[in-house]
């Protein structure tokens, strides 16, 4: 707790259960969703597409980015997926800051 969330201002919450890793994306500053649930926010779509290009399958659900690897995933592959997720969300933070 606090790791990714403290490094990425648009990361509202990080959680999950089992192998699911779920990150909530919020607007920089006060904790405010990118769009009203369950409306999809446009920001996760490029992140999901770029993740797939890098061999990591994410899903976007509203303001959520979901990583749900297969049960037979190796620990190194899972770590890679989480690193890609953090890097891509970090790039969204930089883009949002420069606007």
Secondary structure, 3 states (H helix, E strand, C coil): CCHHHHHCCCEEEEECCCCEEEEEEECCCCCCECCCCCCCCCHHHHHHHHHHHCCCCEEEECCEEEEECCCCCCHHHHHHHHHHHHHHHHHHHHHHHHC
